[in-house]
Amino acid sequence: MNSKQLIVALLFLITLCIGGFTIYLLVQFSNQTNQINVTPTPLPISQTPSPTPTLGPEVVCGLACTRARCTAGTTCITVNTTKRCVANACITNESGTPTINNACNTDLCTLKATVNISKKAEISCDTNNVGGNKVKLIITLTNSSDTAFENLIVTDDLTNSISLDYLNEDSISNNGSVSNSRVVWSDISLAAVNGAIELSYELNVPAAENGKTYVNPVVVTSNNTIIGNSNFSLTIDILPCTALNGDQVALITGGAMLILLGMMYISRNYDVKVGNFLWGHGLGKVLLPVGKIAKKMKKETILTIKEKKGHKNAKFEDKLINNKDNN
């Protein structure tokens, strides 16, 4: 092979190499192009926010609840085609449907079985509280129903009343305690048919409170249902330690009136008139035999005394005679 043929053969080989390399690059480029993932950019979507529901005001038991919510312990149900709040104790759920039971009064808020509440204050002088008084508050609960109660909760709310700074916590009866400006008793039991219990606590009231009036409610609940609720007024009337309390004044006044009546009774001879009237209408017949017996007994007693006295005198005279004889 001459040199010319050799050059042609080399050029041919070079051409084949370049062409193969070019084809290889084209194939690689094509594969990379197919593997490119194009992620579309989402367009912003304008959404209209849904309105937040506005809760209606809370209403107490017995009021309409068409556009309002019921307070705790009550449920909004339809009563005679009208939605109203009803105490849970007045409702029975049968098969998921609430129905009115027979446990409550017509208001559907209070149980037929109720507790009567009374409250009084006993004021006494407090020598340790200069110018002030000791006030004992007594709450009496009475069961007016045929149903006995257990686990009652009694609350005397002093939130807007007299300051708890004056309260003697050790004086709270029946294991009561103080919670959030309230005097609270738990686990109180009442027997049926006029079963009663007294709850009490004491306040050491300073003289600065004299003349002020406070009003506070006392509430009795059973299973979160109110079965007794009353408001009571307390007027601070400071009693000086030298003054008389109400009971003492009443006793003195009553005694003075009885004395005046007695003096008037005797001055007008009512005693003689009444005696003659009674004697003439049968009292004499009853008392006459008694009088005769008494008269006889008196006579016998006098005779006995005289006999004993005479016997004593006789013995005394004999003694004198014997003394003379001996002399």
Order of alpha helices (4+ residues) and beta strands (2+ residues): alpha-beta-beta-beta-beta-beta-beta-beta-beta-beta-beta-beta-beta-beta-beta-beta-alpha-alpha-alpha
